[in-house]
Amino acid sequence: MSTSDLLPPAEAAAYTRRSVNTLAGWRSTGAGPTFCKLGGRIYYRRTDLDAWIESCRVTSTAEARALPKPSVKPARGASLQGAA
């Protein structure tokens, strides 16, 4: 693997056609593509992005509805503390 295979969040967002904020939200919940943290900076391996994109492939809308949805952040002002 070369360093050209490591994409910072902005490039990973463009590559996956998602926003940087979406990728950040997925990182915090464990959803979305895997990532690397090197020296305090976030990077995505191109092969991991390709694998994640491949895992999203479906052949029908019914199949797409059956896929697990990425975690959604809580509504503004909501707290996760004390949740059962």
C-alpha positions in Angstrom: 0.0 0.0 0.0 1.3 3.4 -0.9 0.4 6.7 0.7 -1.6 7.6 -2.5 -4.0 4.9 -1.4 -4.8 6.8 1.8 -7.5 9.5 1.3 -8.3 12.3 3.8 -12.0 12.7 4.6 -12.6 15.4 1.9 -11.3 13.1 -0.8 -13.0 10.1 0.6 -16.3 12.0 0.6 -15.8 13.0 -3.0 -14.9 9.4 -3.9 -18.1 8.0 -2.2 -20.3 10.9 -3.2 -21.2 11.5 0.5 -20.5 14.6 2.5 -17.6 15.0 4.9 -20.2 15.5 7.7 -21.9 12.2 6.8 -18.5 10.3 7.0 -17.8 12.0 10.3 -21.2 10.9 11.7 -20.7 7.3 10.5 -17.2 7.2 12.1 -18.7 8.2 15.5 -21.4 5.5 15.3 -19.3 2.8 13.6 -21.4 2.9 10.4 -20.0 3.4 6.9 -16.6 2.5 5.6 -13.7 1.5 7.8 -11.0 4.2 8.4 -7.5 4.6 9.7 -6.3 7.1 12.3 -2.6 8.0 11.9 -1.0 10.6 14.0 -4.4 12.0 15.0 -5.5 12.3 11.4 -8.3 10.3 9.7 -7.6 8.5 6.4 -9.6 6.1 4.3 -7.9 3.3 2.3 -9.2 3.3 -1.3 -9.6 -0.5 -1.1 -11.8 -0.1 2.0 -14.0 2.4 0.3 -14.3 0.1 -2.7 -15.2 -2.8 -0.5 -17.8 -0.7 1.3 -19.3 0.5 -2.0 -19.4 -3.1 -3.2 -21.3 -4.2 0.1 -24.0 -1.6 -0.8 -24.8 -3.3 -4.1 -28.4 -4.5 -4.6 -30.5 -5.9 -7.5 -33.9 -4.5 -6.4 -35.4 -1.8 -4.3 -36.9 -4.6 -2.0 -33.3 -5.8 -1.4 -32.2 -2.2 -0.7 -34.9 -1.8 1.9 -33.7 -4.9 3.7 -30.2 -3.5 4.2 -29.4 -2.2 7.6 -29.4 1.6 7.7 -26.4 3.6 9.0 -27.0 4.9 12.5 -28.7 8.2 12.7 -27.5 10.9 15.1 -29.9 11.8 17.9 -32.2 14.7 17.4 -30.9 18.1 18.6 -31.1 18.3 22.4 -31.7 14.5 22.8 -29.4 12.7 25.2 -28.2 9.1 25.0 -27.4 9.0 28.7 -29.8 6.8 30.7 -31.1 5.1 27.6 -32.0 1.5 28.2 
